[in-house]
Amino acid sequence: MIDKSYQGKGLGRKALKTAIDYIHTNPCGQAGYCWLSYEPENVAAKSLYNSMGFIENGQMCDDEIVAVLKLKK
């Protein structure tokens, strides 16, 4: 999460890219997908995740929308 006073400066995108890059190093073994969830009213998160290749899969995790990224092999 990025503090409100630092939002809109590309930090969330940079942090997400760093996390995805780390996942690609297979720290816990090879994975085919990465998933995350976000609150339905968080349109900024939805936009960010969609722009990074995450696709909503129709599932919910508690009250949050699940989106999945297919990892490149």
The first five atom37 places (N, CA, C, CB, O) and aatype in JSON, in Angstrom:
{
  "aatype": [12, 9, 3, 11, 15, 18, 5, 7, 11, 7, 10, 7, 1, 11, 0, 10, 11, 16, 0, 9, 3, 18, 9, 8, 16, 2, 14, 4, 7, 5, 0, 7, 18, 4, 17, 10, 15, 18, 6, 14, 6, 2, 19, 0, 0, 11, 15, 10, 18, 2, 15, 12, 7, 13, 9, 6, 2, 7, 5, 12, 4, 3, 3, 6, 9, 19, 0, 19, 10, 11, 10, 11, 11],
  "atom_mask": [
    [1, 1, 1, 1, 1],
    [1, 1, 1, 1, 1],
    [1, 1, 1, 1, 1],
    [1, 1, 1, 1, 1],
    [1, 1, 1, 1, 1],
    [1, 1, 1, 1, 1],
    [1, 1, 1, 1, 1],
    [1, 1, 1, 0, 1],
    [1, 1, 1, 1, 1],
    [1, 1, 1, 0, 1],
    [1, 1, 1, 1, 1],
    [1, 1, 1, 0, 1],
    [1, 1, 1, 1, 1],
    [1, 1, 1, 1, 1],
    [1, 1, 1, 1, 1],
    [1, 1, 1, 1, 1],
    [1, 1, 1, 1, 1],
    [1, 1, 1, 1, 1],
    [1, 1, 1, 1, 1],
    [1, 1, 1, 1, 1],
    [1, 1, 1, 1, 1],
    [1, 1, 1, 1, 1],
    [1, 1, 1, 1, 1],
    [1, 1, 1, 1, 1],
    [1, 1, 1, 1, 1],
    [1, 1, 1, 1, 1],
    [1, 1, 1, 1, 1],
    [1, 1, 1, 1, 1],
    [1, 1, 1, 0, 1],
    [1, 1, 1, 1, 1],
    [1, 1, 1, 1, 1],
    [1, 1, 1, 0, 1],
    [1, 1, 1, 1, 1],
    [1, 1, 1, 1, 1],
    [1, 1, 1, 1, 1],
    [1, 1, 1, 1, 1],
    [1, 1, 1, 1, 1],
    [1, 1, 1, 1, 1],
    [1, 1, 1, 1, 1],
    [1, 1, 1, 1, 1],
    [1, 1, 1, 1, 1],
    [1, 1, 1, 1, 1],
    [1, 1, 1, 1, 1],
    [1, 1, 1, 1, 1],
    [1, 1, 1, 1, 1],
    [1, 1, 1, 1, 1],
    [1, 1, 1, 1, 1],
    [1, 1, 1, 1, 1],
    [1, 1, 1, 1, 1],
    [1, 1, 1, 1, 1],
    [1, 1, 1, 1, 1],
    [1, 1, 1, 1, 1],
    [1, 1, 1, 0, 1],
    [1, 1, 1, 1, 1],
    [1, 1, 1, 1, 1],
    [1, 1, 1, 1, 1],
    [1, 1, 1, 1, 1],
    [1, 1, 1, 0, 1],
    [1, 1, 1, 1, 1],
    [1, 1, 1, 1, 1],
    [1, 1, 1, 1, 1],
    [1, 1, 1, 1, 1],
    [1, 1, 1, 1, 1],
    [1, 1, 1, 1, 1],
    [1, 1, 1, 1, 1],
    [1, 1, 1, 1, 1],
    [1, 1, 1, 1, 1],
    [1, 1, 1, 1, 1],
    [1, 1, 1, 1, 1],
    [1, 1, 1, 1, 1],
    [1, 1, 1, 1, 1],
    [1, 1, 1, 1, 1],
    [1, 1, 1, 1, 1]
  ],
  "atom_positions": [
    [[0.84, -1.17, 0.0], [0.0, 0.0, 0.0], [0.89, 1.24, 0.0], [-0.96, 0.0, 1.21], [1.94, 1.26, 0.63]],
    [[0.45, 2.23, -0.7], [1.17, 3.49, -0.81], [0.39, 4.56, -0.05], [1.38, 3.9, -2.31], [-0.81, 4.74, -0.28]],
    [[1.06, 5.27, 0.84], [0.43, 6.33, 1.6], [-0.19, 7.35, 0.65], [1.45, 7.02, 2.54], [0.35, 7.65, -0.41]],
    [[-1.34, 7.88, 1.05], [-2.09, 8.82, 0.2], [-1.23, 9.99, -0.29], [-3.29, 9.36, 0.97], [-1.39, 10.44, -1.42]],
    [[-0.33, 10.49, 0.55], [0.48, 11.65, 0.16], [1.52, 11.3, -0.92], [1.19, 12.22, 1.38], [2.12, 12.19, -1.5]],
    [[1.73, 10.01, -1.18], [2.69, 9.59, -2.19], [2.03, 8.95, -3.4], [3.68, 8.62, -1.59], [2.73, 8.51, -4.32]],
    [[0.71, 8.89, -3.42], [0.0, 8.28, -4.54], [0.06, 9.18, -5.77], [-1.45, 8.0, -4.17], [0.19, 10.4, -5.66]],
    [[-0.05, 8.55, -6.94], [-0.04, 9.3, -8.2], [1.35, 9.64, -8.68], [0.0, 0.0, 0.0], [1.51, 10.45, -9.6]],
    [[2.36, 9.04, -8.07], [3.76, 9.33, -8.44], [4.46, 8.13, -9.08], [4.55, 9.8, -7.22], [5.67, 8.15, -9.28]],
    [[3.68, 7.08, -9.38], [4.26, 5.9, -10.02], [4.89, 4.9, -9.07], [0.0, 0.0, 0.0], [5.48, 3.92, -9.51]],
    [[4.78, 5.15, -7.77], [5.42, 4.26, -6.8], [4.73, 2.9, -6.72], [5.43, 4.9, -5.44], [5.4, 1.88, -6.57]],
    [[3.4, 2.87, -6.82], [2.68, 1.6, -6.8], [3.05, 0.74, -8.0], [0.0, 0.0, 0.0], [3.26, -0.47, -7.86]],
    [[3.14, 1.35, -9.17], [3.53, 0.63, -10.39], [4.95, 0.08, -10.24], [3.44, 1.57, -11.64], [5.22, -1.07, -10.58]],
    [[5.85, 0.91, -9.72], [7.23, 0.47, -9.55], [7.32, -0.68, -8.53], [8.12, 1.65, -9.09], [8.05, -1.64, -8.74]],
    [[6.57, -0.57, -7.44], [6.58, -1.63, -6.42], [6.0, -2.92, -6.98], [5.77, -1.19, -5.18], [6.55, -4.0, -6.74]],
    [[4.91, -2.83, -7.74], [4.31, -4.03, -8.32], [5.25, -4.67, -9.32], [2.98, -3.69, -8.98], [5.38, -5.89, -9.35]],
    [[5.89, -3.87, -10.16], [6.85, -4.41, -11.12], [8.0, -5.1, -10.41], [7.39, -3.29, -12.03], [8.45, -6.17, -10.83]],
    [[8.49, -4.5, -9.32], [9.57, -5.11, -8.54], [9.13, -6.45, -7.97], [10.03, -4.17, -7.41], [9.89, -7.42, -7.99]],
    [[7.92, -6.52, -7.46], [7.39, -7.77, -6.9], [7.26, -8.84, -7.99], [6.02, -7.53, -6.22], [7.63, -9.99, -7.77]],
    [[6.74, -8.46, -9.14], [6.59, -9.42, -10.25], [7.96, -9.9, -10.72], [5.8, -8.79, -11.43], [8.15, -11.09, -10.98]],
    [[8.9, -8.99, -10.84], [10.26, -9.38, -11.23], [10.84, -10.38, -10.24], [11.18, -8.13, -11.32], [11.49, -11.35, -10.64]],
    [[10.61, -10.17, -8.96], [11.09, -11.09, -7.93], [10.42, -12.46, -8.08], [10.82, -10.52, -6.52], [11.1, -13.49, -7.98]],
    [[9.12, -12.48, -8.31], [8.42, -13.75, -8.49], [9.01, -14.53, -9.67], [6.91, -13.51, -8.71], [9.07, -15.76, -9.63]],
    [[9.42, -13.82, -10.7], [10.03, -14.47, -11.87], [11.36, -15.15, -11.54], [10.24, -13.45, -12.98], [11.85, -15.95, -12.34]],
    [[11.96, -14.85, -10.4], [13.21, -15.52, -10.02], [12.94, -16.87, -9.37], [14.02, -14.64, -9.05], [13.87, -17.59, -9.0]],
    [[11.65, -17.22, -9.24], [11.24, -18.51, -8.67], [11.76, -18.74, -7.25], [11.71, -19.63, -9.56], [12.35, -19.79, -6.98]],
    [[11.57, -17.79, -6.34], [12.1, -17.94, -4.98], [11.49, -19.1, -4.21], [11.89, -16.66, -4.22], [12.11, -19.62, -3.28]],
    [[10.3, -19.51, -4.58], [9.62, -20.64, -3.91], [9.32, -21.75, -4.91], [8.3, -20.17, -3.22], [8.44, -22.57, -4.68]],
    [[10.05, -21.77, -5.99], [9.8, -22.74, -7.06], [9.04, -22.08, -8.19], [0.0, 0.0, 0.0], [8.55, -20.96, -8.07]],
    [[8.96, -22.79, -9.3], [8.32, -22.25, -10.49], [6.82, -22.12, -10.28], [8.61, -23.13, -11.7], [6.17, -23.0, -9.71]],
    [[6.27, -21.01, -10.75], [4.84, -20.76, -10.66], [4.33, -20.35, -12.04], [4.52, -19.67, -9.6], [5.04, -19.72, -12.81]],
    [[3.1, -20.7, -12.33], [2.51, -20.34, -13.61], [1.67, -19.07, -13.54], [0.0, 0.0, 0.0], [1.47, -18.39, -14.55]],
    [[1.19, -18.76, -12.32], [0.31, -17.61, -12.16], [0.6, -16.87, -10.87], [-1.15, -18.05, -12.19], [1.12, -17.44, -9.91]],
    [[0.27, -15.6, -10.86], [0.31, -14.78, -9.66], [-1.08, -14.18, -9.52], [1.44, -13.65, -9.73], [-1.64, -13.69, -10.5]],
    [[-1.65, -14.21, -8.31], [-2.97, -13.62, -8.13], [-2.93, -12.62, -6.99], [-4.01, -14.71, -7.86], [-2.1, -12.69, -6.09]],
    [[-3.85, -11.69, -7.06], [-4.02, -10.69, -6.0], [-5.49, -10.37, -5.9], [-3.17, -9.4, -6.29], [-6.29, -10.78, -6.74]],
    [[-5.84, -9.63, -4.88], [-7.24, -9.21, -4.73], [-7.29, -7.75, -4.31], [-7.97, -10.11, -3.69], [-6.34, -7.22, -3.72]],
    [[-8.4, -7.12, -4.62], [-8.58, -5.71, -4.27], [-10.06, -5.42, -4.06], [-8.0, -4.78, -5.38], [-10.93, -6.14, -4.54]],
    [[-10.31, -4.36, -3.32], [-11.69, -3.96, -3.02], [-12.36, -3.42, -4.29], [-11.72, -2.88, -1.89], [-11.75, -2.65, -5.03]],
    [[-13.6, -3.82, -4.54], [-14.29, -3.41, -5.77], [-14.34, -1.9, -6.01], [-15.68, -3.94, -5.73], [-14.32, -1.47, -7.16]],
    [[-14.42, -1.11, -4.94], [-14.5, 0.35, -5.13], [-13.15, 1.01, -5.41], [-15.11, 0.98, -3.92], [-13.09, 2.21, -5.66]],
    [[-12.07, 0.24, -5.36], [-10.74, 0.79, -5.59], [-10.43, 0.8, -7.09], [-9.66, -0.02, -4.8], [-9.73, -0.08, -7.59]],
    [[-10.96, 1.79, -7.78], [-10.8, 1.86, -9.24], [-9.34, 2.13, -9.64], [-11.7, 2.95, -9.81], [-8.92, 1.72, -10.72]],
    [[-8.59, 2.82, -8.8], [-7.18, 3.08, -9.11], [-6.4, 1.77, -9.1], [-6.57, 4.07, -8.09], [-5.56, 1.54, -9.98]],
    [[-6.66, 0.9, -8.13], [-5.98, -0.4, -8.07], [-6.37, -1.24, -9.28], [-6.34, -1.15, -6.75], [-5.51, -1.85, -9.91]],
    [[-7.66, -1.27, -9.6], [-8.11, -2.04, -10.76], [-7.39, -1.58, -12.02], [-9.64, -1.9, -10.95], [-6.93, -2.41, -12.81]],
    [[-7.29, -0.29, -12.22], [-6.62, 0.26, -13.4], [-5.14, -0.12, -13.43], [-6.77, 1.79, -13.43], [-4.62, -0.52, -14.47]],
    [[-4.48, 0.01, -12.29], [-3.06, -0.35, -12.2], [-2.86, -1.83, -12.53], [-2.49, -0.03, -10.8], [-2.03, -2.18, -13.36]],
    [[-3.62, -2.7, -11.86], [-3.45, -4.13, -12.06], [-3.76, -4.54, -13.49], [-4.34, -4.91, -11.09], [-3.04, -5.35, -14.07]],
    [[-4.83, -3.99, -14.07], [-5.15, -4.29, -15.47], [-4.02, -3.85, -16.4], [-6.46, -3.61, -15.88], [-3.68, -4.56, -17.34]],
    [[-3.44, -2.68, -16.14], [-2.37, -2.18, -17.0], [-1.1, -3.02, -16.89], [-2.05, -0.73, -16.64], [-0.24, -2.98, -17.78]],
    [[-0.97, -3.78, -15.8], [0.19, -4.64, -15.61], [-0.08, -6.07, -16.07], [0.61, -4.65, -14.13], [0.77, -6.95, -15.93]],
    [[-1.27, -6.31, -16.63], [-1.58, -7.61, -17.21], [-2.44, -8.52, -16.36], [0.0, 0.0, 0.0], [-2.72, -9.65, -16.77]],
    [[-2.87, -8.07, -15.18], [-3.75, -8.88, -14.34], [-5.16, -8.86, -14.93], [-3.75, -8.36, -12.87], [-5.65, -7.82, -15.38]],
    [[-5.8, -10.03, -14.93], [-7.14, -10.17, -15.47], [-8.05, -10.73, -14.39], [-7.14, -11.08, -16.73], [-7.72, -11.74, -13.75]],
    [[-9.18, -10.1, -14.18], [-10.15, -10.6, -13.2], [-10.65, -11.97, -13.67], [-11.34, -9.6, -13.03], [-10.97, -12.15, -14.84]],
    [[-10.72, -12.92, -12.73], [-11.12, -14.28, -13.1], [-12.53, -14.63, -12.65], [-10.15, -15.27, -12.53], [-12.94, -15.79, -12.76]],
    [[-13.29, -13.66, -12.14], [-14.65, -13.9, -11.71], [-14.78, -14.43, -10.3], [0.0, 0.0, 0.0], [-15.9, -14.62, -9.81]],
    [[-13.66, -14.66, -9.62], [-13.7, -15.16, -8.25], [-13.6, -13.99, -7.27], [-12.57, -16.18, -8.0], [-13.17, -12.89, -7.63]],
    [[-14.0, -14.26, -6.05], [-13.89, -13.3, -4.96], [-13.09, -13.94, -3.84], [-15.29, -12.83, -4.47], [-13.16, -15.15, -3.64]],
    [[-12.35, -13.15, -3.12], [-11.65, -13.57, -1.9], [-12.24, -12.7, -0.79], [-10.04, -13.4, -2.01], [-11.93, -11.51, -0.68]],
    [[-13.08, -13.3, 0.01], [-13.9, -12.55, 0.96], [-14.7, -11.53, 0.15], [-13.01, -11.84, 2.07], [-15.51, -11.93, -0.68]],
    [[-14.51, -10.24, 0.38], [-15.26, -9.22, -0.35], [-14.42, -8.55, -1.44], [-15.78, -8.17, 0.61], [-14.79, -7.48, -1.93]],
    [[-13.31, -9.17, -1.81], [-12.41, -8.55, -2.78], [-12.42, -9.31, -4.11], [-10.98, -8.5, -2.23], [-12.62, -10.52, -4.15]],
    [[-12.2, -8.57, -5.19], [-12.12, -9.12, -6.54], [-10.74, -9.75, -6.72], [-12.39, -8.02, -7.62], [-9.73, -9.17, -6.33]],
    [[-10.71, -10.93, -7.32], [-9.45, -11.62, -7.6], [-9.05, -11.35, -9.04], [-9.59, -13.15, -7.35], [-9.87, -11.43, -9.96]],
    [[-7.78, -11.03, -9.24], [-7.22, -10.84, -10.58], [-5.95, -11.69, -10.68], [-6.91, -9.32, -10.87], [-5.22, -11.84, -9.7]],
    [[-5.7, -12.23, -11.87], [-4.62, -13.19, -12.07], [-3.69, -12.72, -13.19], [-5.18, -14.59, -12.39], [-4.14, -12.17, -14.2]],
    [[-2.41, -12.94, -12.99], [-1.39, -12.64, -14.0], [-0.74, -13.96, -14.4], [-0.32, -11.62, -13.46], [-0.2, -14.67, -13.55]],
    [[-0.78, -14.29, -15.7], [-0.07, -15.48, -16.19], [1.4, -15.12, -16.3], [-0.65, -15.97, -17.58], [1.77, -14.17, -17.0]],
    [[2.23, -15.87, -15.6], [3.66, -15.6, -15.6], [4.31, -16.18, -16.86], [4.32, -16.18, -14.35], [3.96, -17.27, -17.3]],
    [[5.24, -15.45, -17.42], [5.96, -15.92, -18.59], [6.94, -17.0, -18.18], [6.68, -14.76, -19.29], [7.58, -16.92, -17.13]],
    [[7.05, -18.01, -19.01], [7.99, -19.11, -18.7], [9.18, -19.03, -19.6], [7.31, -20.48, -18.85], [10.09, -19.86, -19.5]]
  ]
}
